[in-house]
């Protein structure tokens, strides 16, 4: 049986707080040494910090780990207007300010990887190294966008266990990776009053026109200052591994790794391999920032 989320987190000292970042009452988990190098963990569209629960204990042995719920997501204040990438980038900058963090490593999955690249390009002095696991932001596949929109909105409009499970199973290589506990965690979030409306604002990025104006550009990839590890998987539903390889090539000091036996959540399905890759990459000497 898989280790329950909060049993896994119980293996390491941690706090869960709510901090005010602009208009957003933001749920934040922190673990590891407070004087360590900060490492921010960022989940995907419609997600929540528990997506990284099985990584926090390993990563917190070396880093000050920060995991949080985006605006409109999880247990953070719900959205009443569309959320495009500038909103997520501004919120992350505000969160770092609130926590007294000048520079941080960023580890983003899906939407989190998209935010990480945009943030690094806009605020290069505030980032160390990036880890991008099955990152979004470089593709606009109509079939994938429609699938995300349909599954996500159905899950919040009628948050039954079956609909929540269908949304989560789409993410995984092995449907058995979706535990009853994970379904219950997400169901509690999706059943929040107002979450269905918030999800519509989150899903604006699945609109082709909105997505197109928010896509990561080659210039933004080239502006990532200290290299990035791009992790793709054998069974990712969002696109082929070639997309991750191209992304890594466009980032100075970029590196590509493929994890077998995982879908869109390698950090969940293949956590030991994922943790080893992240710890190994972040421990390497930081690359000098590119000249401007």
Secondary structure, DSSP 8 states (H G I E B T S, - for coil): ----HHHHHTTS-EEEEEEEETTEEEEEEEES-TTS-EEEEE--TT--GGGGHHHHHHHTTTSEEEEE--TTSTTS---SS---HHHHHHHHHHHHHHTT-S-EEEEEETHHHHHHHHHHHH-GGGEEEEEEES--SS---HHHHHHHHHHHHHHHHT--HHHHHHHHHTT-SSGGGS-HHHHHHHHHHHTSTTHHHHHHHHGGGGSHHHHHHHS--HHHHHT-SS-EEEEEETT-TT--HHHHHHHHHHSTTEEEEEESS-SS-HHHHTHHHHHHHHHHHHHS--------
